[in-house]
Amino acid sequence: MDKDIENVKFGEHLAKLRIKRGISQEALALQSGINRTYMGEVERGEKSPSLVVISKIAKGLGISKKDLMDYE
């Protein structure tokens, strides 16, 4: 499966933010109201999250959507 580079960059950024906060992937998925399998797919760059999912993840991390999207 070819991964879109933007999805990969976002996923890497998300994983770094999560790890920096000492949160497991499963815990973040739970806090965000997202399936843990889907969270893993997002972090690996296999899925492209919708704006709704981005909002949920930002809330789960306790950060703004802007900070979550600042991965360049």
DSSP file (Angstrom, degrees, kcal/mol; ACC not computed):
  #  RESIDUE AA STRUCTURE BP1 BP2  ACC     N-H-->O    O-->H-N    N-H-->O    O-->H-N    TCO  KAPPA ALPHA  PHI   PSI    X-CA   Y-CA   Z-CA
    1    1 A M              0   0    0      0, 0.0     2,-0.4     0, 0.0     0, 0.0   0.000 360.0 360.0 360.0 127.1    0.0    0.0    0.0
    2    2 A D        -     0   0    0     44,-0.0     2,-0.4     1,-0.0     0, 0.0  -0.651 360.0-146.4 -79.3 130.2    1.4    3.4   -1.0
    3    3 A K        -     0   0    0     -2,-0.4     2,-0.3     2,-0.0    43,-0.1  -0.818  15.2-120.7 -99.4 136.2    1.3    5.9    1.8
    4    4 A D     >  -     0   0    0     41,-0.4     4,-2.0    -2,-0.4     3,-0.4  -0.582  19.9-132.2 -72.0 133.2    0.7    9.6    1.1
    5    5 A I  H  > S+     0   0    0     -2,-0.3     4,-2.7     1,-0.2     5,-0.2   0.831 105.7  55.1 -59.8 -34.7    3.7   11.6    2.4
    6    6 A E  H  > S+     0   0    0      2,-0.2     4,-2.4     1,-0.2    -1,-0.2   0.899 107.7  49.1 -66.4 -39.3    1.4   14.1    4.2
    7    7 A N  H  > S+     0   0    0     -3,-0.4     4,-2.6     2,-0.2    38,-0.2   0.896 111.9  49.6 -64.5 -39.6   -0.3   11.3    6.1
    8    8 A V  H  X S+     0   0    0     -4,-2.0     4,-2.5    37,-0.3    -2,-0.2   0.931 111.7  47.6 -65.3 -46.0    3.1    9.9    7.1
    9    9 A K  H  X S+     0   0    0     -4,-2.7     4,-2.3     2,-0.2    -2,-0.2   0.921 113.9  47.4 -61.4 -44.3    4.3   13.3    8.3
   10   10 A F  H  X S+     0   0    0     -4,-2.4     4,-2.8     1,-0.2    -2,-0.2   0.934 112.0  50.2 -62.7 -45.5    1.1   13.9   10.3
   11   11 A G  H  X S+     0   0    0     -4,-2.6     4,-2.4     1,-0.2    -2,-0.2   0.890 110.5  49.1 -61.1 -41.3    1.3   10.4   11.8
   12   12 A E  H  X S+     0   0    0     -4,-2.5     4,-2.2     2,-0.2    -1,-0.2   0.910 112.5  48.4 -64.3 -42.4    4.9   10.9   12.8
   13   13 A H  H  X S+     0   0    0     -4,-2.3     4,-2.4     2,-0.2    -2,-0.2   0.922 111.2  50.4 -63.2 -44.9    4.1   14.2   14.4
   14   14 A L  H  X S+     0   0    0     -4,-2.8     4,-2.5     1,-0.2    -2,-0.2   0.924 110.1  49.7 -59.3 -46.1    1.1   12.8   16.2
   15   15 A A  H  X S+     0   0    0     -4,-2.4     4,-2.7     1,-0.2     5,-0.2   0.904 110.3  50.7 -61.6 -41.6    3.2    9.9   17.6
   16   16 A K  H  X S+     0   0    0     -4,-2.2     4,-2.6     2,-0.2    -1,-0.2   0.922 111.4  47.6 -62.4 -44.2    5.9   12.3   18.8
   17   17 A L  H  X S+     0   0    0     -4,-2.4     4,-1.3     2,-0.2    -2,-0.2   0.913 113.7  48.1 -63.0 -42.5    3.3   14.5   20.6
   18   18 A R  H  <>S+     0   0    0     -4,-2.5     5,-2.2     2,-0.2     4,-0.3   0.931 113.7  45.5 -64.0 -47.1    1.7   11.4   22.2
   19   19 A I  H ><5S+     0   0    0     -4,-2.7     3,-1.6     1,-0.2    -2,-0.2   0.894 107.6  58.3 -64.7 -40.8    5.0   10.0   23.4
   20   20 A K  H 3<5S+     0   0    0     -4,-2.6    -1,-0.2     1,-0.3    -2,-0.2   0.839 108.3  47.1 -57.4 -33.3    6.1   13.4   24.7
   21   21 A R  T 3<5S-     0   0    0     -4,-1.3    -1,-0.3    -3,-0.3    -2,-0.2   0.466 114.3-119.7 -88.1  -2.5    3.0   13.4   26.9
   22   22 A G  T < 5 +     0   0    0     -3,-1.6     2,-0.4    -4,-0.3    -3,-0.2   0.823  64.3 142.9  69.8  31.8    3.7    9.8   28.1
   23   23 A I      < -     0   0    0     -5,-2.2    -1,-0.2    -6,-0.1    -2,-0.1  -0.875  47.4-129.2-107.5 134.7    0.4    8.5   26.7
   24   24 A S     >  -     0   0    0     -2,-0.4     4,-2.5     1,-0.1     5,-0.2  -0.385  24.9-114.0 -73.5 159.9    0.0    5.1   25.1
   25   25 A Q  H  > S+     0   0    0      1,-0.2     4,-2.3     2,-0.2     5,-0.2   0.905 119.1  50.5 -59.5 -42.1   -1.7    4.9   21.7
   26   26 A E  H  > S+     0   0    0      2,-0.2     4,-2.2     1,-0.2    -1,-0.2   0.905 109.8  49.3 -64.5 -42.3   -4.5    3.0   23.3
   27   27 A A  H  > S+     0   0    0      2,-0.2     4,-2.8     1,-0.2    -2,-0.2   0.907 111.6  49.0 -65.2 -41.8   -5.0    5.6   26.0
   28   28 A L  H  X S+     0   0    0     -4,-2.5     4,-2.0     2,-0.2    -1,-0.2   0.912 110.1  51.3 -64.8 -40.9   -5.0    8.4   23.5
   29   29 A A  H  X>S+     0   0    0     -4,-2.3     5,-2.8    -5,-0.2     4,-1.0   0.928 112.5  46.6 -59.7 -44.4   -7.6    6.6   21.4
   30   30 A L  H ><5S+     0   0    0     -4,-2.2     3,-0.6     1,-0.2    -2,-0.2   0.930 113.1  48.1 -63.3 -46.8   -9.8    6.1   24.4
   31   31 A Q  H 3<5S+     0   0    0     -4,-2.8    -1,-0.2     1,-0.2    -2,-0.2   0.798 116.1  45.6 -63.5 -28.9   -9.4    9.8   25.5
   32   32 A S  H 3<5S-     0   0    0     -4,-2.0    -1,-0.2    -5,-0.2    -2,-0.2   0.571 109.6-119.9 -92.3 -10.7  -10.2   10.9   22.0
   33   33 A G  T <<5S+     0   0    0     -4,-1.0     2,-0.4    -3,-0.6    -3,-0.2   0.855  70.4 130.0  72.8  34.9  -13.2    8.6   21.4
   34   34 A I      < -     0   0    0     -5,-2.8    -1,-0.3    -6,-0.2    -2,-0.2  -0.925  68.5 -98.6-123.4 145.7  -11.5    6.9   18.5
   35   35 A N     >  -     0   0    0     -2,-0.4     4,-2.1     1,-0.1     5,-0.1  -0.395  30.2-133.6 -60.1 134.5  -11.0    3.2   17.7
   36   36 A R  H  > S+     0   0    0      1,-0.2     4,-1.9     2,-0.2    -1,-0.1   0.827 105.3  54.8 -65.4 -31.3   -7.4    2.2   18.8
   37   37 A T  H  > S+     0   0    0      2,-0.2     4,-1.9     1,-0.2    -1,-0.2   0.918 108.6  48.4 -65.3 -42.5   -6.8    0.3   15.6
   38   38 A Y  H  > S+     0   0    0      2,-0.2     4,-2.3     1,-0.2    -2,-0.2   0.896 107.5  55.6 -63.7 -40.4   -7.7    3.5   13.6
   39   39 A M  H  X S+     0   0    0     -4,-2.1     4,-2.5     1,-0.2    -1,-0.2   0.914 107.7  49.5 -58.8 -43.2   -5.4    5.5   15.8
   40   40 A G  H  X S+     0   0    0     -4,-1.9     4,-2.0     1,-0.2    -1,-0.2   0.895 109.3  51.4 -62.2 -40.7   -2.5    3.2   14.9
   41   41 A E  H  <>S+     0   0    0     -4,-1.9     5,-2.6     2,-0.2     6,-1.2   0.880 110.1  49.5 -64.8 -37.9   -3.4    3.5   11.2
   42   42 A V  H ><5S+     0   0    0     -4,-2.3     3,-1.3     4,-0.2    -2,-0.2   0.939 110.9  49.3 -65.5 -46.7   -3.3    7.3   11.4
   43   43 A E  H 3<5S+     0   0    0     -4,-2.5    -2,-0.2     1,-0.3    -1,-0.2   0.839 110.7  50.5 -62.9 -32.9    0.1    7.2   13.2
   44   44 A R  T 3<5S-     0   0    0     -4,-2.0    -1,-0.3    -5,-0.2    -2,-0.2   0.499 116.1-115.2 -82.8  -3.2    1.5    4.9   10.6
   45   45 A G  T < 5S+     0   0    0     -3,-1.3   -41,-0.4    -4,-0.4   -37,-0.3   0.664  84.5 118.5  79.5  16.6    0.3    7.2    7.8
   46   46 A E  S   <S+     0   0    0     -5,-2.6     2,-0.3    -6,-0.2    -4,-0.2   0.715  71.1  42.3 -86.6 -22.4   -2.1    4.5    6.5
   47   47 A K  S    S-     0   0    0     -6,-1.2    -2,-0.2    -9,-0.1   -36,-0.1  -0.925  71.5-138.2-126.2 150.1   -5.3    6.6    7.0
   48   48 A S        -     0   0    0     -2,-0.3    -6,-0.1   -38,-0.0     2,-0.1  -0.925  28.8-137.1-107.2 108.8   -6.1   10.3    6.5
   49   49 A P        -     0   0    0      0, 0.0     2,-0.0     0, 0.0    -2,-0.0  -0.343  13.4-124.9 -70.7 145.8   -8.1   11.6    9.4
   50   50 A S     >  -     0   0    0      1,-0.1     4,-2.5    -2,-0.1     5,-0.2  -0.258  31.3-100.6 -75.7 171.3  -11.1   13.8    8.9
   51   51 A L  H  > S+     0   0    0      1,-0.2     4,-2.3     2,-0.2     5,-0.2   0.859 125.0  55.5 -62.1 -35.2  -11.4   17.2   10.5
   52   52 A V  H  > S+     0   0    0      2,-0.2     4,-2.1     1,-0.2    -1,-0.2   0.929 109.6  45.3 -63.2 -44.7  -13.7   15.7   13.1
   53   53 A V  H  > S+     0   0    0      2,-0.2     4,-2.7     1,-0.2    -2,-0.2   0.901 110.6  53.6 -67.0 -40.9  -11.1   13.1   14.0
   54   54 A I  H  X S+     0   0    0     -4,-2.5     4,-2.5     1,-0.2    -1,-0.2   0.912 109.2  49.7 -58.9 -42.4   -8.3   15.7   14.1
   55   55 A S  H  X S+     0   0    0     -4,-2.3     4,-2.3     1,-0.2    -1,-0.2   0.909 111.1  48.9 -62.2 -42.6  -10.5   17.8   16.5
   56   56 A K  H  X S+     0   0    0     -4,-2.1     4,-2.4     2,-0.2    -2,-0.2   0.905 112.1  48.0 -64.7 -42.1  -11.0   14.7   18.7
   57   57 A I  H  X S+     0   0    0     -4,-2.7     4,-2.1     2,-0.2     5,-0.2   0.923 110.9  50.9 -65.7 -44.2   -7.3   13.8   18.8
   58   58 A A  H  X>S+     0   0    0     -4,-2.5     5,-2.5     1,-0.2     4,-1.2   0.927 112.0  47.5 -58.6 -44.9   -6.3   17.4   19.6
   59   59 A K  H  <5S+     0   0    0     -4,-2.3     3,-0.4     1,-0.2    -1,-0.2   0.911 110.1  52.6 -62.4 -42.5   -8.8   17.4   22.5
   60   60 A G  H  <5S+     0   0    0     -4,-2.4    -1,-0.2     1,-0.2    -2,-0.2   0.833 113.2  44.1 -62.4 -33.3   -7.5   14.0   23.7
   61   61 A L  H  <5S-     0   0    0     -4,-2.1    -1,-0.2     2,-0.1    -2,-0.2   0.624 111.6-122.6 -84.1 -14.9   -4.0   15.4   23.7
   62   62 A G  T  <5S+     0   0    0     -4,-1.2     2,-0.3    -3,-0.4    -3,-0.2   0.834  73.8 111.9  75.0  32.9   -5.1   18.7   25.4
   63   63 A I  S   <S-     0   0    0     -5,-2.5    -1,-0.3    -6,-0.2    -2,-0.1  -0.813  71.6 -92.0-129.5 170.8   -3.7   20.8   22.6
   64   64 A S     >  -     0   0    0     -2,-0.3     4,-2.0     1,-0.1     5,-0.2  -0.427  31.3-118.3 -79.1 158.5   -5.2   23.1   19.8
   65   65 A K  H  > S+     0   0    0      1,-0.2     4,-2.2     2,-0.2     5,-0.1   0.867 116.5  59.0 -61.4 -35.5   -5.9   21.8   16.4
   66   66 A K  H  > S+     0   0    0      1,-0.2     4,-0.6     2,-0.2    -1,-0.2   0.923 105.8  46.6 -60.5 -45.5   -3.4   24.3   15.1
   67   67 A D  H >4 S+     0   0    0      1,-0.2     3,-0.6     2,-0.2    -1,-0.2   0.876 111.6  51.7 -65.9 -36.7   -0.6   22.7   17.3
   68   68 A L  H 3< S+     0   0    0     -4,-2.0    -1,-0.2     1,-0.2    -2,-0.2   0.868 112.7  45.6 -66.0 -35.6   -1.6   19.3   16.1
   69   69 A M  H 3< S+     0   0    0     -4,-2.2     2,-1.8    -5,-0.2     3,-0.3   0.489  85.8  97.5 -87.2  -2.8   -1.5   20.3   12.5
   70   70 A D    <<  +     0   0    0     -3,-0.6    -1,-0.1    -4,-0.6    -4,-0.0  -0.520  42.6 125.1 -86.9  72.1    1.9   22.2   12.9
   71   71 A Y              0   0    0     -2,-1.8    -1,-0.2     1,-0.1    -2,-0.1   0.352 360.0 360.0-113.6   4.7    4.1   19.3   11.6
   72   72 A E              0   0    0     -3,-0.3    -1,-0.1   -62,-0.0    -2,-0.1   0.462 360.0 360.0 -80.1 360.0    6.0   21.0    8.8
